[in-house]
């Protein structure tokens, strides 16, 4: 299990939305959380 850095929800790696940032893979419960993360990072 991984933790969504936006909402802190636990997510299964195989079901998660992902993105790479600064060489690290981040896992998200939804596209919305992923998009919010990317917007905050300025990506």
PDB file of N, CA, C and O in Angstrom:
ATOM      1  N   UNK A   1       0.840  -1.185   0.000  1.00  0.00           N
ATOM      2  CA  UNK A   1       0.000   0.000   0.000  1.00  0.00           C
ATOM      3  C   UNK A   1       0.887   1.251   0.000  1.00  0.00           C
ATOM      4  O   UNK A   1       1.944   1.302   0.628  1.00  0.00           O
ATOM      5  N   UNK A   2       0.410   2.235  -0.723  1.00  0.00           N
ATOM      6  CA  UNK A   2       1.085   3.532  -0.770  1.00  0.00           C
ATOM      7  C   UNK A   2       0.117   4.586  -0.253  1.00  0.00           C
ATOM      8  O   UNK A   2      -1.092   4.360  -0.206  1.00  0.00           O
ATOM      9  N   UNK A   3       0.653   5.733   0.133  1.00  0.00           N
ATOM     10  CA  UNK A   3      -0.189   6.808   0.643  1.00  0.00           C
ATOM     11  C   UNK A   3      -0.234   7.958  -0.357  1.00  0.00           C
ATOM     12  O   UNK A   3       0.800   8.450  -0.807  1.00  0.00           O
ATOM     13  N   UNK A   4      -1.454   8.378  -0.696  1.00  0.00           N
ATOM     14  CA  UNK A   4      -1.677   9.528  -1.566  1.00  0.00           C
ATOM     15  C   UNK A   4      -1.157  10.768  -0.829  1.00  0.00           C
ATOM     16  O   UNK A   4      -1.624  11.056   0.272  1.00  0.00           O
ATOM     17  N   UNK A   5      -0.198  11.513  -1.409  1.00  0.00           N
ATOM     18  CA  UNK A   5       0.375  12.666  -0.718  1.00  0.00           C
ATOM     19  C   UNK A   5      -0.572  13.860  -0.622  1.00  0.00           C
ATOM     20  O   UNK A   5      -0.300  14.802   0.122  1.00  0.00           O
ATOM     21  N   UNK A   6      -1.679  13.833  -1.365  1.00  0.00           N
ATOM     22  CA  UNK A   6      -2.630  14.945  -1.338  1.00  0.00           C
ATOM     23  C   UNK A   6      -3.676  14.741  -0.242  1.00  0.00           C
ATOM     24  O   UNK A   6      -3.879  15.620   0.596  1.00  0.00           O
ATOM     25  N   UNK A   7      -4.342  13.579  -0.247  1.00  0.00           N
ATOM     26  CA  UNK A   7      -5.440  13.333   0.699  1.00  0.00           C
ATOM     27  C   UNK A   7      -5.079  12.333   1.794  1.00  0.00           C
ATOM     28  O   UNK A   7      -5.880  12.081   2.694  1.00  0.00           O
ATOM     29  N   UNK A   8      -3.873  11.764   1.721  1.00  0.00           N
ATOM     30  CA  UNK A   8      -3.372  10.784   2.697  1.00  0.00           C
ATOM     31  C   UNK A   8      -4.137   9.463   2.713  1.00  0.00           C
ATOM     32  O   UNK A   8      -4.041   8.704   3.677  1.00  0.00           O
ATOM     33  N   UNK A   9      -4.887   9.186   1.663  1.00  0.00           N
ATOM     34  CA  UNK A   9      -5.608   7.919   1.565  1.00  0.00           C
ATOM     35  C   UNK A   9      -4.637   6.811   1.175  1.00  0.00           C
ATOM     36  O   UNK A   9      -3.733   7.030   0.369  1.00  0.00           O
ATOM     37  N   UNK A  10      -4.821   5.625   1.743  1.00  0.00           N
ATOM     38  CA  UNK A  10      -4.004   4.463   1.368  1.00  0.00           C
ATOM     39  C   UNK A  10      -4.520   3.923   0.033  1.00  0.00           C
ATOM     40  O   UNK A  10      -5.724   3.737  -0.140  1.00  0.00           O
ATOM     41  N   UNK A  11      -3.604   3.670  -0.911  1.00  0.00           N
ATOM     42  CA  UNK A  11      -3.988   3.166  -2.230  1.00  0.00           C
ATOM     43  C   UNK A  11      -3.128   1.962  -2.604  1.00  0.00           C
ATOM     44  O   UNK A  11      -1.952   1.884  -2.248  1.00  0.00           O
ATOM     45  N   UNK A  12      -3.732   1.034  -3.323  1.00  0.00           N
ATOM     46  CA  UNK A  12      -2.999  -0.116  -3.855  1.00  0.00           C
ATOM     47  C   UNK A  12      -2.158   0.366  -5.035  1.00  0.00           C
ATOM     48  O   UNK A  12      -2.656   1.094  -5.893  1.00  0.00           O
ATOM     49  N   UNK A  13      -0.903  -0.031  -5.083  1.00  0.00           N
ATOM     50  CA  UNK A  13      -0.021   0.387  -6.178  1.00  0.00           C
ATOM     51  C   UNK A  13      -0.608   0.047  -7.538  1.00  0.00           C
ATOM     52  O   UNK A  13      -0.539   0.856  -8.464  1.00  0.00           O
ATOM     53  N   UNK A  14      -1.188  -1.148  -7.669  1.00  0.00           N
ATOM     54  CA  UNK A  14      -1.680  -1.590  -8.980  1.00  0.00           C
ATOM     55  C   UNK A  14      -2.904  -0.805  -9.447  1.00  0.00           C
ATOM     56  O   UNK A  14      -3.175  -0.753 -10.646  1.00  0.00           O
ATOM     57  N   UNK A  15      -3.652  -0.190  -8.519  1.00  0.00           N
ATOM     58  CA  UNK A  15      -4.864   0.547  -8.863  1.00  0.00           C
ATOM     59  C   UNK A  15      -4.657   2.055  -8.905  1.00  0.00           C
ATOM     60  O   UNK A  15      -5.542   2.789  -9.345  1.00  0.00           O
ATOM     61  N   UNK A  16      -3.507   2.520  -8.457  1.00  0.00           N
ATOM     62  CA  UNK A  16      -3.283   3.949  -8.261  1.00  0.00           C
ATOM     63  C   UNK A  16      -2.965   4.682  -9.563  1.00  0.00           C
ATOM     64  O   UNK A  16      -2.447   4.107 -10.519  1.00  0.00           O
ATOM     65  N   UNK A  17      -3.294   5.963  -9.561  1.00  0.00           N
ATOM     66  CA  UNK A  17      -2.817   6.882 -10.591  1.00  0.00           C
ATOM     67  C   UNK A  17      -1.421   7.291 -10.137  1.00  0.00           C
ATOM     68  O   UNK A  17      -1.199   7.512  -8.947  1.00  0.00           O
ATOM     69  N   UNK A  18      -0.487   7.392 -11.064  1.00  0.00           N
ATOM     70  CA  UNK A  18       0.896   7.684 -10.679  1.00  0.00           C
ATOM     71  C   UNK A  18       1.471   8.840 -11.478  1.00  0.00           C
ATOM     72  O   UNK A  18       0.977   9.193 -12.549  1.00  0.00           O
ATOM     73  N   UNK A  19       2.520   9.414 -10.932  1.00  0.00           N
ATOM     74  CA  UNK A  19       3.328  10.385 -11.653  1.00  0.00           C
ATOM     75  C   UNK A  19       4.731  10.334 -11.069  1.00  0.00           C
ATOM     76  O   UNK A  19       4.920   9.974  -9.907  1.00  0.00           O
ATOM     77  N   UNK A  20       5.707  10.695 -11.883  1.00  0.00           N
ATOM     78  CA  UNK A  20       7.085  10.791 -11.409  1.00  0.00           C
ATOM     79  C   UNK A  20       7.438  12.250 -11.260  1.00  0.00           C
ATOM     80  O   UNK A  20       7.116  13.075 -12.115  1.00  0.00           O
ATOM     81  N   UNK A  21       8.102  12.559 -10.165  1.00  0.00           N
ATOM     82  CA  UNK A  21       8.520  13.929  -9.897  1.00  0.00           C
ATOM     83  C   UNK A  21       9.857  13.865  -9.173  1.00  0.00           C
ATOM     84  O   UNK A  21       9.970  13.222  -8.130  1.00  0.00           O
ATOM     85  N   UNK A  22      10.860  14.524  -9.720  1.00  0.00           N
ATOM     86  CA  UNK A  22      12.194  14.568  -9.125  1.00  0.00           C
ATOM     87  C   UNK A  22      12.736  13.165  -8.848  1.00  0.00           C
ATOM     88  O   UNK A  22      13.362  12.927  -7.815  1.00  0.00           O
ATOM     89  N   UNK A  23      12.490  12.240  -9.781  1.00  0.00           N
ATOM     90  CA  UNK A  23      13.021  10.893  -9.684  1.00  0.00           C
ATOM     91  C   UNK A  23      12.277   9.961  -8.746  1.00  0.00           C
ATOM     92  O   UNK A  23      12.722   8.837  -8.516  1.00  0.00           O
ATOM     93  N   UNK A  24      11.153  10.405  -8.199  1.00  0.00           N
ATOM     94  CA  UNK A  24      10.367   9.590  -7.271  1.00  0.00           C
ATOM     95  C   UNK A  24       8.975   9.358  -7.856  1.00  0.00           C
ATOM     96  O   UNK A  24       8.396  10.259  -8.464  1.00  0.00           O
ATOM     97  N   UNK A  25       8.440   8.154  -7.674  1.00  0.00           N
ATOM     98  CA  UNK A  25       7.094   7.842  -8.131  1.00  0.00           C
ATOM     99  C   UNK A  25       6.113   8.114  -7.003  1.00  0.00           C
ATOM    100  O   UNK A  25       6.303   7.656  -5.876  1.00  0.00           O
ATOM    101  N   UNK A  26       5.054   8.871  -7.318  1.00  0.00           N
ATOM    102  CA  UNK A  26       4.003   9.179  -6.357  1.00  0.00           C
ATOM    103  C   UNK A  26       2.724   8.484  -6.792  1.00  0.00           C
ATOM    104  O   UNK A  26       2.450   8.356  -7.986  1.00  0.00           O
ATOM    105  N   UNK A  27       1.940   8.035  -5.816  1.00  0.00           N
ATOM    106  CA  UNK A  27       0.724   7.262  -6.061  1.00  0.00           C
ATOM    107  C   UNK A  27      -0.482   8.038  -5.539  1.00  0.00           C
ATOM    108  O   UNK A  27      -0.441   8.631  -4.461  1.00  0.00           O
ATOM    109  N   UNK A  28      -1.575   8.020  -6.341  1.00  0.00           N
ATOM    110  CA  UNK A  28      -2.755   8.814  -6.008  1.00  0.00           C
ATOM    111  C   UNK A  28      -4.024   7.986  -6.116  1.00  0.00           C
ATOM    112  O   UNK A  28      -4.095   7.032  -6.891  1.00  0.00           O
ATOM    113  N   UNK A  29      -5.040   8.367  -5.318  1.00  0.00           N
ATOM    114  CA  UNK A  29      -6.315   7.658  -5.330  1.00  0.00           C
ATOM    115  C   UNK A  29      -7.152   8.029  -6.548  1.00  0.00           C
ATOM    116  O   UNK A  29      -8.031   7.266  -6.952  1.00  0.00           O
ATOM    117  N   UNK A  30      -6.887   9.198  -7.139  1.00  0.00           N
ATOM    118  CA  UNK A  30      -7.707   9.675  -8.255  1.00  0.00           C
ATOM    119  C   UNK A  30      -6.906  10.607  -9.154  1.00  0.00           C
ATOM    120  O   UNK A  30      -5.834  11.089  -8.789  1.00  0.00           O
ATOM    121  N   UNK A  31      -7.457  10.845 -10.338  1.00  0.00           N
ATOM    122  CA  UNK A  31      -6.839  11.814 -11.247  1.00  0.00           C
ATOM    123  C   UNK A  31      -6.858  13.206 -10.631  1.00  0.00           C
ATOM    124  O   UNK A  31      -5.934  13.994 -10.835  1.00  0.00           O
ATOM    125  N   UNK A  32      -7.914  13.506  -9.877  1.00  0.00           N
ATOM    126  CA  UNK A  32      -8.037  14.818  -9.240  1.00  0.00           C
ATOM    127  C   UNK A  32      -6.905  15.092  -8.268  1.00  0.00           C
ATOM    128  O   UNK A  32      -6.332  16.181  -8.267  1.00  0.00           O
ATOM    129  N   UNK A  33      -6.580  14.105  -7.439  1.00  0.00           N
ATOM    130  CA  UNK A  33      -5.464  14.274  -6.498  1.00  0.00           C
ATOM    131  C   UNK A  33      -4.148  14.396  -7.253  1.00  0.00           C
ATOM    132  O   UNK A  33      -3.299  15.214  -6.899  1.00  0.00           O
ATOM    133  N   UNK A  34      -3.976  13.584  -8.292  1.00  0.00           N
ATOM    134  CA  UNK A  34      -2.747  13.667  -9.091  1.00  0.00           C
ATOM    135  C   UNK A  34      -2.622  15.048  -9.725  1.00  0.00           C
ATOM    136  O   UNK A  34      -1.548  15.650  -9.697  1.00  0.00           O
ATOM    137  N   UNK A  35      -3.712  15.553 -10.295  1.00  0.00           N
ATOM    138  CA  UNK A  35      -3.675  16.862 -10.944  1.00  0.00           C
ATOM    139  C   UNK A  35      -3.402  17.983  -9.943  1.00  0.00           C
ATOM    140  O   UNK A  35      -2.670  18.924 -10.248  1.00  0.00           O
ATOM    141  N   UNK A  36      -3.987  17.883  -8.752  1.00  0.00           N
ATOM    142  CA  UNK A  36      -3.741  18.884  -7.710  1.00  0.00           C
ATOM    143  C   UNK A  36      -2.270  18.871  -7.306  1.00  0.00           C
ATOM    144  O   UNK A  36      -1.659  19.928  -7.145  1.00  0.00           O
ATOM    145  N   UNK A  37      -1.701  17.682  -7.141  1.00  0.00           N
ATOM    146  CA  UNK A  37      -0.287  17.535  -6.796  1.00  0.00           C
ATOM    147  C   UNK A  37       0.590  18.182  -7.867  1.00  0.00           C
ATOM    148  O   UNK A  37       1.503  18.944  -7.549  1.00  0.00           O
ATOM    149  N   UNK A  38       0.311  17.875  -9.137  1.00  0.00           N
ATOM    150  CA  UNK A  38       1.117  18.421 -10.228  1.00  0.00           C
ATOM    151  C   UNK A  38       0.993  19.938 -10.306  1.00  0.00           C
ATOM    152  O   UNK A  38       1.976  20.626 -10.581  1.00  0.00           O
ATOM    153  N   UNK A  39      -0.194  20.460 -10.068  1.00  0.00           N
ATOM    154  CA  UNK A  39      -0.399  21.912 -10.095  1.00  0.00           C
ATOM    155  C   UNK A  39       0.408  22.584  -8.985  1.00  0.00           C
ATOM    156  O   UNK A  39       1.032  23.623  -9.204  1.00  0.00           O
ATOM    157  N   UNK A  40       0.392  21.984  -7.791  1.00  0.00           N
ATOM    158  CA  UNK A  40       1.140  22.545  -6.662  1.00  0.00           C
ATOM    159  C   UNK A  40       2.649  22.467  -6.889  1.00  0.00           C
ATOM    160  O   UNK A  40       3.394  23.334  -6.432  1.00  0.00           O
ATOM    161  N   UNK A  41       3.097  21.429  -7.595  1.00  0.00           N
ATOM    162  CA  UNK A  41       4.528  21.278  -7.898  1.00  0.00           C
ATOM    163  C   UNK A  41       4.950  22.139  -9.086  1.00  0.00           C
ATOM    164  O   UNK A  41       6.142  22.309  -9.344  1.00  0.00           O
ATOM    165  N   UNK A  42       3.967  22.681  -9.809  1.00  0.00           N
ATOM    166  CA  UNK A  42       4.280  23.495 -10.973  1.00  0.00           C
ATOM    167  C   UNK A  42       4.708  22.687 -12.174  1.00  0.00           C
ATOM    168  O   UNK A  42       5.430  23.187 -13.036  1.00  0.00           O
ATOM    169  N   UNK A  43       4.266  21.431 -12.241  1.00  0.00           N
ATOM    170  CA  UNK A  43       4.641  20.538 -13.346  1.00  0.00           C
ATOM    171  C   UNK A  43       3.691  20.683 -14.510  1.00  0.00           C
ATOM    172  O   UNK A  43       3.853  20.009 -15.527  1.00  0.00           O
TER     173      UNK A  43
END
